[in-house]
Amino acid sequence: MAMIGGLLIGGLGIGIAIAILIYLVQPAATPELQGLVCYRTEEFNLWYPKDSSIKSGHSVLAAELEEELRDLIALLHVDLKLIPRPIDVFVHPDISDLQSSIMKRKGPNASSTYTAPLDLLVGEDPRPRLAELVLAFGWGDCRSQILKTGMRMYAADPNRNFHAVVAGLPDRLFLSIPQLIRLEEKNRFPPSLYDQFDSPYSPAAIVSLDAFKGIFDLRVENETGSIPALESASLVQFLIEQEGGITGVRRAWGKGSTERLLARITPESITHLSEGWREAALASGMKAPDYHRWHSYYLLASGDPGRAYAEARKYLVGSADPAEIAIAVKCAISMGDFAAAERIAAGLTGEVYAEMKRYLTLFHGWATASSGTIRVLAPDRATAQEKVKTLQTSYQEVIRKLALAPAELPSQVTVFLYPDQATRTVGETITPLPPEESAAFHLLVDDDAVFQLARTIPAYAFRMDTYSNLLRDGLAVALTTETADLVAQGRRLRQEGRWTSLYILDYGTSDPNTVRIEAGLMLKYVLDHFGPKAIRSIWIGTSPLGEDLSLDSAIREACGLSREELDKSVGEWIDCFSD
């Protein structure tokens, strides 16, 4: 009996020693694990901050991860043996802890490497990131960001009909496959957190300054409102439907451009494939239960709040979907129908109601004024009425000078004028997309609304934005400043020896106000001497979705002049100008 007792005590001692080795010695030997506690399951190691209360949810997360792993293995037809286990899941209470953890694990002082790490924020749905891990180890590397983004979104929610988004998009917001490829070529598909730091294809260590900067700039991506990401998921869904299921997409998975990878599974040209995809997406998506919500959402996002509001009111009858009701509230506010917004929001509860209540409180007592297609919302009627007249006049001048067609213009230009930055921060989240796409401006009362309008409307009308701030600001100055006043400012710069040659002009080389004046003169000269077609050509030429030229090359193509030659011509024009 004494021997048995001794063995039991000895066994207990060994168990305690192993526990100490696992929970204390190992973190001490590996600095990146100090301050962490580990909960182990058959397939996962769950790492939590030792002193954080979030570790109390480890058993629930472990069960969820086990279930999701089994489901993803079956869905993606992956052999479980290809997945390194245990998977090390690092659970973080916030972004700063996540950044710190990655720095420790991939920094110069790290003593261990982790074959299959996974970083999660507490409360985050683990399936999307786990899907990326299963794809990385089960399918291998894929160089097409379109296929990779679409497949991870589809795998994360395979029962969702992603075609509803494509069906809900107005023509001006829809991106064809060639346009998606163009965005991909210009790195407009940002890599996911997993791709950057956890994937087996990510750098093993962070040693460069750019990599360190990437850690500090790290944001957890939110693709729920990203049109390129959602369209990619719809495209992958289409390929699954048309090309033999998941295995069809897997055949296209690999190294190479998107166009070359798609050619593995279909002989169709990219153009024909794009047309077939949109046709199928429209037919299927319009039958989806969330189609009307997406349609009204993107009508609001594209500068058509009137149609969005009409669409929203259709599905409000009998609707209990908080997301649908919330969109209707935003549409009503954008139309200046604050009383209706309050009535609609009364049907909400919980967090969604709290979010809408912030808007209703902010806009309570506000006034609306309209003139033509301009609608101004402001804290008082006098401000709204004063601004709307000025903006309507300036807007018509922009249209005339750039020779914009009615079909290129928004149904409504909405201008919110806030008394301070705090209220603007709340209010601007009403609009799903930036003003270049939504024609909705969220400005302070004292902002130069006329300038902002002129700076943005070209991007809306041409359906693409320029990368050149010099072009964007210069054109806005040219469109909103009298020629005589602008020439007088330029002449003063030349007389005082403060003129910067136009071929080296840019922000950073001169005072910002000087840059605006000179850029305004340059674009005023182009507009007056070469016409609005040249302006359109230069704008599209300097767009990532257009020709992606340098400003110098775009000007040369449109005007037949280099910026150096243009500097000489503008100088002579200024010197000879007479009122």
Secondary structure as UniProt FT lines:
FT   HELIX           2..20
FT   HELIX           21..25
FT   HELIX           26..29
FT   HELIX           31..33
FT   TURN            34..35
FT   STRAND          36..40
FT   STRAND          44..49
FT   TURN            50..51
FT   HELIX           53..57
FT   HELIX           58..75
FT   TURN            76..77
FT   HELIX           80..82
FT   STRAND          87..92
FT   HELIX           95..106
FT   TURN            108..109
FT   STRAND          117..121
FT   TURN            122..123
FT   HELIX           127..138
FT   HELIX           145..156
FT   TURN            158..159
FT   HELIX           163..168
FT   TURN            171..173
FT   HELIX           177..185
FT   TURN            186..187
FT   HELIX           194..198
FT   TURN            200..201
FT   HELIX           209..216
FT   TURN            224..225
FT   HELIX           227..242
FT   TURN            243..244
FT   HELIX           246..252
FT   HELIX           258..263
FT   TURN            264..265
FT   HELIX           270..285
FT   TURN            286..287
FT   TURN            289..290
FT   HELIX           291..301
FT   TURN            302..303
FT   HELIX           305..316
FT   TURN            317..318
FT   HELIX           322..334
FT   TURN            335..336
FT   HELIX           338..345
FT   TURN            346..347
FT   HELIX           350..363
FT   TURN            364..365
FT   STRAND          367..371
FT   TURN            372..373
FT   STRAND          374..378
FT   HELIX           381..402
FT   HELIX           406..408
FT   STRAND          413..418
FT   HELIX           421..427
FT   HELIX           428..430
FT   HELIX           435..438
FT   STRAND          440..444
FT   TURN            445..446
FT   HELIX           449..462
FT   HELIX           469..480
FT   HELIX           483..495
FT   TURN            496..497
FT   TURN            502..504
FT   TURN            508..509
FT   HELIX           512..530
FT   HELIX           532..541
FT   TURN            544..547
FT   HELIX           551..559
FT   HELIX           563..576
//
